[in-house]
Amino acid sequence: YMTGARLVAEARTVDAYPLVVGGTWFTPYLIPEKGSGHRVKGELWEVPEAMMPALDELESVHLPNGYRRALIPVLADGAS
């Protein structure tokens, strides 16, 4: 799924969010409650717009309990 995408950096959210890992597949997801939880570490990727439909399908954004895209501020690891 990520062929053509570019890993930009390891990063953390600027704000704290609750991170939940659950379900049959132990799927990780953030709960949109800014200021609660921890700053979450992950990867920041640059993804061509043409890849987004396949990623949206993979992440089940069309389902009521699927992922929702949201822009949140992050800092690359090593930044303050």
C-alpha positions as CSV (number, residue, x, y, z in Angstrom):
1,Y,0.0,0.0,0.0
2,M,2.9,2.4,0.7
3,T,4.8,2.0,-2.6
4,G,5.3,5.6,-3.9
5,A,5.0,7.1,-0.4
6,R,8.0,8.6,1.4
7,L,8.8,8.3,5.1
8,V,9.5,11.8,6.3
9,A,10.4,11.3,10.0
10,E,9.6,9.6,13.2
11,A,7.3,12.1,15.0
12,R,5.2,12.8,18.1
13,T,1.9,14.6,18.4
14,V,2.3,18.2,19.7
15,D,-0.7,17.6,22.1
16,A,-1.6,14.6,24.1
17,Y,-4.3,12.2,22.9
18,P,-5.7,8.9,24.2
19,L,-4.2,6.0,22.1
20,V,-6.3,2.8,22.1
21,V,-5.2,-0.6,20.7
22,G,-8.2,-2.9,20.5
23,G,-10.5,-5.1,18.5
24,T,-9.9,-8.4,16.7
25,W,-6.8,-7.1,14.9
26,F,-5.4,-5.0,17.8
27,T,-5.9,-1.9,15.7
28,P,-4.3,1.4,17.1
29,Y,-6.3,4.6,16.9
30,L,-6.4,8.0,18.5
31,I,-9.4,9.3,20.3
32,P,-10.0,13.0,19.4
33,E,-9.8,14.2,23.0
34,K,-6.9,16.7,22.7
35,G,-5.1,17.2,26.0
36,S,-6.0,13.8,27.5
37,G,-3.6,10.9,27.3
38,H,0.0,11.2,26.0
39,R,1.9,12.7,23.1
40,V,1.8,9.8,20.7
41,K,4.8,8.6,18.7
42,G,4.5,7.4,15.2
43,E,5.7,7.9,11.6
44,L,5.1,10.9,9.4
45,W,4.6,9.9,5.7
46,E,4.3,12.0,2.5
47,V,1.6,10.2,0.5
48,P,0.7,11.1,-3.1
49,E,-3.0,12.1,-3.4
50,A,-3.5,9.3,-5.9
51,M,-2.8,6.7,-3.1
52,M,-5.4,8.1,-0.8
53,P,-8.4,6.1,-2.1
54,A,-6.6,2.8,-1.6
55,L,-5.5,3.8,1.9
56,D,-9.0,5.0,2.8
57,E,-10.4,1.6,1.7
58,L,-7.8,-0.2,3.8
59,E,-8.6,1.9,6.8
60,S,-12.4,1.5,6.3
61,V,-13.1,5.2,6.3
62,H,-16.5,4.4,4.6
63,L,-17.7,2.5,7.7
64,P,-19.2,4.1,10.8
65,N,-16.5,2.6,12.9
66,G,-13.6,3.1,10.4
67,Y,-10.8,5.6,10.7
68,R,-11.4,9.3,10.2
69,R,-8.8,11.5,8.6
70,A,-7.8,14.5,10.6
71,L,-4.9,17.0,10.5
72,I,-3.1,17.3,13.8
73,P,0.2,19.1,14.6
74,V,3.3,16.9,15.0
75,L,6.9,17.4,15.7
76,A,9.7,15.4,14.2
77,D,11.7,13.5,16.9
78,G,14.5,15.6,18.0
79,A,12.5,18.9,17.6
80,S,11.3,20.7,20.8
